[in-house]
Structure formats: structure tokens, C-alpha cells
Amino acid sequence: MAPSLLDDSPTNAAEFTVSEISGSIRRTVEDAFGHVRVRGEISGYRGPHSSGHAYFSLKDDKARIEAVIWKGVFSRLKYRPEEGLEVIATGKITTFPGSSKYQIVIEEIEPAGAGALMALLEERRRRLAAEGLFDEARKQLLPYMPKVIGVVTSPTGAVIRDILHRIEDRFPVHVIVWPVRVQGETCGEEVSSAIAGFNRLVPGGPIARPDLIIVARGGGSLEDLWGFNDEAVARAAAGSDIPLISAVGHETDWTLIDHAADRRAPTPTGAAEMAVPVKAELQAQVAALSARLKGAQSRVLARRQEGLRALARALPTLDSVLALPRQRMDRTSAALGKALVFNTANRRRRFEQQAARISPAALLSAIREKRLTLADRAARGARAHERQMERRRALVERQARVLAGTPRRLGEIVTRGLLRSQDGSRRAADAVRRSLDRRRTHLAAQARVLQSLSYQSVLGRGFAVVRDADRRPVSRAEEITSGALISIEFADGEVSALANSSSAATLQAKRPVRPRAARPGEPGQGDLF
């Protein structure tokens, strides 16, 4: 018979909690392995976690182990982990009780040989080149004669002494040294910070802002120069607003900063030679140019003087220059008198033509036309006024007939109609009166002009008009025959006379002076209206 499930089955096996089992396994693993070096390929690396720790895996073709780098250790690493990189990790094996996994806590990491470093460097170079950091189009030109040079290097090495000595020999300028480590774990971070620090300096500040930056280091192995292959260094060099010369290692050594810099120098001394020209050569060149300038100026002045002398010989004398103007002046002065006489005659002829146009007969004709026009307009105005009154009266009568059923309204309408009619009549009369006034004023002005032009105004100054028997004016004594009857008109009347043989008028019968009356066909004042 099978034992019941409720029966207690005593056993000799000890009971452990989960935590006890996990702790025992952890101690066993740590005691068995301690510190180890594990070679494998980094897999699943996504950069540091928000906490600062890094989590990834190390694998080969058959197995996989979890790895962790604590935040304090990660900041001190000489080589940072990258996805797919084969590395040798040094640390201790332990377990993680929360998921029953074992893992390696890495304390140091390095690429698995020079081949791995070169592969990492080549992969990093291709990636940065794809971003355009190494393009020639974005590189700046070096200043020809910088006033301040910034040098990023170790202050204790031979490199800075070579640079300072070479600059002093060629062209002494102000040099600012930013001390950095050129080898080791913090090299890349210090170099990139130095480049950014030079770019943050303000022009005219307490520390002069460099016109040129030199990043220099002596030769060494790939591992020694690895800090200058840091991605941060390459980006800082490519983003520098100040032109930058890379002088890292020997001529055969290439780092990422060499590709990102504006210029690469084979050696630190070569960088100093690129940075500044030779002062003695500049002085000699300036002296040669000055001598050439003086010679050119002398030759130009000599040519100008020769040309000036030739022009002076070609200039005419003062008499020959003034001969033609003098001749023209003489001819003009000789013709001036004739021109004045001719011009006066032309002016007199034009004046006579204008005077003939404003004769008394023409003015009388114009006045008659104005009178006729005025009379016609007055008649038309009167007729228009009558027609308007008739229309108003008819309109009032029609309205009166329409509103016959409403006496009160009819009376008001009729009253308003009569008022409008009276007002229109008054306005029409005023308009006719104003028009007549304007016409009278215009006619009075014309009459005054006629009076001023009439010969009768001349008689008042002591002149007289002589007429023959046919009442024609006589202007010459030779036109009067002896014994002819003539009439003489004065300002206050006329007298008759007989002409004697000596062409003198003899008074035959003295008549009382009578006022002159206008005869038909003769001009007179008459009634202006």
C-alpha cells in the first residue's frame, strides 16, 4: 500500500533558504576564481547606464558571460568598451543573486593586441570620416603672421622646448602653453578640454586669445599615442574656431587628430616652422620691395617730368590763344550797333501791329457784341424764370388737386410750394442781377479803355482836328487849297474857317462854340447800356 501524502517522511538532508544557497554559490565562485583575465568580444554594449555603470557581455564562438563595469572604474579606464571589439578584461567572477547568473566585474580593459587597436582605430576613422569631420572643405587657412600661439602639450617634455626655441629663432611671438598629459588614461579628455578652453577665451580678455593652436607630442608606440585617437579629441579639433596644427609623433605616425586638424606637421619643430615665417627673410623681402618701390617711383617721376616738358613745349603762346577770341570780340562789337537798330525797328513794327489790333472801331464792335450777348442772356434768363415759375405753379396746382380731400395738409403743401417758388424766384432774380452787375462792370472797363484811346482826350490838352468840306480829317497843310472851307474841332466845339493863299486859316464867320455831337459813322461814347 502506498504511503499517504499526509505522512511525515523524515530525511537527513539539510534545509537552506534561497538566499543562503545564492550566498554559498557566490562565495564558492569568488574563492575558486578570484581575479581573472578573460578574452572575448564585447556584445550588447549601449554605453553607460543612467546610473553611470556599464552592462554588456563577453562572448566567443561557444560561450557568453555577463560583464559589468562600475561607475568609478569606468571613468578611469584607459580604453573604453565598444561594440564588437575584442578585449582582454581583468576582474573577478561573482554571481548576481537576483537572477541566478554569474558575471565578471571588470576592473581593467584593454584591446586584445595591436591588431585589435588598429581595427578599432580604422573603424573609428571611417565613422568620423562619414560624418564629414575630415573634409578638406571645412578646414581653415593658417594665419600668415599670428600674434599669439597656443600650445597644447606637456610642460615638462622636450617638445615644448623645441617649439619655443624654433619660434624664437624664426619670429618671436607670444606663446601660451596649456599643460596636459600626453599619455595615459586622461590624455584624450585633457587635450579636448584644452582645445575647447582656448576657443572659449574672449578677444581682449585678461588672457590673450590665440590666433593659432598647436597640439604637439613626441613619438611613441600606438599605445602611447592612443589618447590622440580619442573621439573627443578628433571632434574638438574639427570643431575648433581657431586654426589648429597637429604635431603628434613622428612623420610616420598618424592619429585621428591629424585627420581632423587644419594642418598636420611631421614633427613639433615642423609645426613651429608652419606657424610663423622667418623674420630675417621677411625683413630682407621688405627691404627688396622698398628698393624696388623707390626705383619704380623714380622712374615714374622721370617719365612724368619728361612728359610735362613735352606738353609745355606743345602749349601755344598767350597771344595765339587770345587771337581768335579778340577777333570774334571785335566783329561782335562792330555788329552790335546795327543789331540794336534792327532790333529796335522790329520792336516798333510789332508794337504798331499790336496797336492796330486795338483800334476804337474794334473796341466798339466788341462792346456791341457784349451788349447783344448780355441782352440775349437776360432774355433767356427771364424766359427760363417764367418757365420755372409756370412749372412750379403747375406742380402746386396738381398737388392742390391731389390733396383736395385734406384741406389742412393741402394748405401746408401749397404754402411750402409757394415759399419754394418765391425762394426760387428770388434766387433767380439775384442770379440775373449778379450777372448784369458783372456785365456792367466789364462794359465800364471796356468804356474806360475806349475813352483812354479816343482822340477826344487829346483835344483837352490843346490839340485840334482839322476836317475838309467832306468831313475828312486833314493831316497835312499841302492838302488844303486856298479859299477852301475847313472846320476845326476843339475840345469844347467846332468852328468853320476859310484857307488863304498862304495856307493860313482865316476866320470867316465866328460861330458860337457848340458841343460836338456824334455823327453817324463816327466813333462816340454813347450809352453803355
Disulfide bonds with the S-S distance in Angstrom:
none
